Amino acid sequence: MEERGPQTLYVIFHGAIAFYQTDSSILALIADLGSDHQYLAGSWLAEQELERGSVHALTGVATTGKDKFKYPIFAKADVDCTGHHCDAMGSMGMGNAPYAILQFPLPEKAMGMFEVVIRDGSIQGVNGDVRIPFTPVLQYTISGKPRLGSHWPGDGIDPSSEADLPYRTLHVFAENPVPLGIFRQAHVSTAFGRACGLLSQTASFTDKLSVALPDPLPCLPCGLEDRIFEFQPLGQRIQALHQIGLSKQECPDRIYDPWKDRPSIKEAYCQYFNVGCPPSPLLGDDITCIPATASGGSN
């Protein structure tokens, strides 16, 4: 088979992950929430478990990128990085070591696909509105065979995809595998605080979290607008797979495809993250059930 020409790789992150940016790389420090979270990496629907304490570096991509995330929550983080190892100074002794460390060369583009705006006073120690990317994305040009290779332990994780697409996606999940309902606010606050602790920062959501859509809404990179379902949180994706399984059992000649009719960007915020949705009495005071106010109005 003929080798394909240059292609694009999108690395898509989901969950409690802290990012530390250096002059040459971006380190993804995965927060350890024990058995409350699943820790996965790999191509869409073929992710593999990450081992606790493992360190992986992305190879097989062009290393000429220079981009970084534009809106870090903490301008400076006291993190000491040596080679592929990273110690979050001041937090290791508090039992907040990262579950795993992933190292990426600086990308061509670093994007926050589904950013939300945290309103003033919702995060301790941070002044003003804070932008938090729910699904950060790194974009690379493939050069060779891309791998999220394993330094220790394991044999590495291959992000190649079986789909006949002009790009590849590599997903990193550090999320709860089930929807949390009314318990989401407490869980997200704990996970957020644990991730910040990896950067030697103390932060947690205070009172009722006020969330708004960014204005304007982002544009997804070429191709990903057709596969917007790849931004789904892990719990919702597992539910979708369960629905497919039930559909195969009940109607084998007419299998239900939960990803066939893709939502718009605005609908995806509501469906995937419950941000910008009309208030629902069924959800009560759930963390993100607040109408969008970024542009001064409400839904």
N, C-alpha and C positions, 0 to 999 in steps of 0.2 A: 504494500500500500504506500502511496506517495505521501511524503511528509507535508503537513499543512503549512501554510505560510504563517507569518507573524499573527498572533491572536492576542486577545485581551483576557486578563484574569481579574475578576472582581473578588476580593476577600470581604465577606459580609459577617459582621459580628452581631451576636444576639446575647444580651444578658449582662451579668455583673462582671464587668471587665474594666480594669484601670489601664490607661495608656500613658506611657512615659516616652517622651520624644527627645532624641539626642540629635547631634549634627549629622548622623549617618544612618540612623535606624529608628523604628518605632517598636517599643516593647509593649506587648499586651500581657498584663498580669491578671490572671483569672482568679477571682475571689473564691475562697473555699467556703461554701455554705453546707458542707457535709452532704448527707443524703437528700437534703432538700432540693438540690440541683442535679442536673445531668450535665456532663462535661464532654462535648463531642466536637469533632472536626472532620471535615471531608466534603465531598461533593454532595449536591442536593439529593436527599433521601438515601445516601450511602455513607453517612458520617460514621466514624468509629470513636470508641471511648478513648479519651485522653487519660493517661496514667497520672495519678497524684505524684507530684514532685518531678514530673518530666519537663524537659526543655526542648523546644523545637525551633528551627529556623527555616524560613522560606527560601528556597533556591529555585533556579530555573526560570528566573524572570530578569528583565533588564534592571540594572542597578544605577541607572542614570537619573532617576527621579529625584526631585528636591522638595516635594510638597509635604506639608504637615497639616494637622487639624488647626483650623483658624481660631477656635474659641475654646481653649482649654479652661476648665473651671478654676484650676490653680495655676497661676503664672509660673511659679517655681515650686518644684517638689524635691525634697531632700532624698534622692535615690542614688545609690552608688552602683554603677554598672561596670562590670569587668568581663569582657568577652561576651559570652552568651549567658552569664549568670547575673542575677540582679537581686540585691537585698534591699528591701524597703526599710530604711534605717529607722529605728525607733518602734517599729511595729512587729518585728520578728519575735521579740521576747513576749509579746502580748498574745501569742497564738494566732497571729494573722498572717502567716506565711502564704504566698500564693499557691493555689492548687496546681497550676502549671504556668510556664512562661513561654510565650511565643515571640520570636524575633523576626521583624520584617524590615527589609531595606526601605529607605524613603521611597514612597510611591510617586507615580506621575500625578495622581490626584488623591487627596484624602478628603472624604466627604461625609457629612452627617445626613443620611437620606431622610430619616424621619425625626428631625429635631423637634423638640418641644421647648417651650419657654417656661422656666420655673419662676414664679413671681417673687418679688422682693420679700424677704423675710422667711422664705420657705426653707432655706439652707443656712445652718448655723455657720457663722464665720465668713460668709460670702455676701457682699453688698450688691444691691441692684438685681436686675433680672439676669438669670443664668440660662444659657442654652445647653441642653443636654441631648446628644444624639442617641436615639433609641437604637438605631442600627447604623453604626459607623461603617464606611466602606473604603477600602483601599483599591486603587486601580493600577494594574501593571501591564506591560507588554511581555508576553511569554517569550523566553529565550532559552530553548532547549526543552527539557521535561520538568515542569514545575512540580516541586515536592515541598511539603511541610515536613522536612526530614527530622528524624529523631536523633538527638545527641545521647539521650539516656532517658528511659530505656526504650525498647521496641525497635521496629524496622522503618518507621516513617509512615506518613499518611499521604497518599497520592490524590491530588485534587482533580485529576482528569475526569471528564464527564462523558457519559455515553451518549448524551444528547447531541444531535447534529446542529450545533449552534456556532456562531462566529466568535464566541467567547466562552470562558469557563468561569464557574463560580466555586469558591471554596468557603464553606460556612464554618463558623466557630460558635458553638452554643455553650452558654453557662447559665442555664435557666431552670426554673421549676417546670416539671413535665405536665403539670395539671393546672387549669385555671384556678385562681385563688379566691375569686369573689370578694366578699367583704373583708377577707384577711389580707388583701393585696397591699393595702397601705402599709401595714406593719412589716410585711415581708420585704417590700421594695425599700423601705427605709433601712431595714437591717442590711440588705444586700448592698445598698448604696454606701452605707457607712463602712461596711467591710472592704469594699473596693477602694474607697478613699483612704482607708487605713493602710493599704499597700503603698500609698504614696506619702505616708507619714502625715496625713491630714485627718483632722477630725471633722466630720460633717454628717448631718442627718437632717431629714425633712422635719420641719417644725409645724405643729398645728395641722390644719388641713392643707394638703398640698394643692396649690393653685397652678393649673397647667393650661397653656394656650397653644394653638397652632402657630407656627412661624408665618410671617407675612413678608414676602410672598411664599407660596408653597414651592417646594423644590421640584426640579426636573430630574427624572431618573436618567441615568446614562443610557446610551443607545442600546436597545435590545431588552433591557431589564423592565421597561414599561410593559412588555408583553408577558413577563414572568414576575409580576409584582407579588404574587403569592409566595415567592421565595423570601419575602421579608416577614412572613408570619412568625409570631412567637412559637416556641416549641410546643406548649400546651395545646394551642389551637391546631397546629399541624398534626399532632398525634390524634386529636379528635377527628380531623379530616380523614386521616388514614383509617380510623375506626369506621367512619361512615362508608368509605369505599369497601371495606371488608363486609359490612352488613349488606351493602348493595349487591355485592357478588353472590352472597348467599340467597338473598331474597329475589333478585331479578338478574340472573346471570346473562340474559340476552339484552339487558339495558342497564349497564353499570353506571351508577351515579358518579359524576366527576365534579368534586367540590371546587376545582380550580379552573373550570372551563370558562366561566363568565368572570373575567377579571374586573376588580373595582377600579374606580378612578383614584387618584392620589388622595383626595379628600375623604372618599369613602373608605380607603385603606386605613387612614388614621383612625377612623371610628371603628371599623371592623376588627382591626388587629390590635389597637392600643387603647380603645375607648376614649380617645381624645377628640374633642370637637363634636361629640354626639349630642343629640337633644337629651336633656335630663330624663332619667327613667326612674320611677318610684320603685321598680324591682331591684335596682342596684344600690339604692340608698346612698351612703356617703362614700362610695368606692373612690379610690385615689384619683382616677383620671376621668371621672364622669362629670366634667365641668365644661360648659360650652366654650367654644373658642372666643377669645377676646383680643387677640393680637392686633387686629385692625380696628379695635374700638367698638365693635358690634358683637352681637351674639347670634348663634344659629337659630 
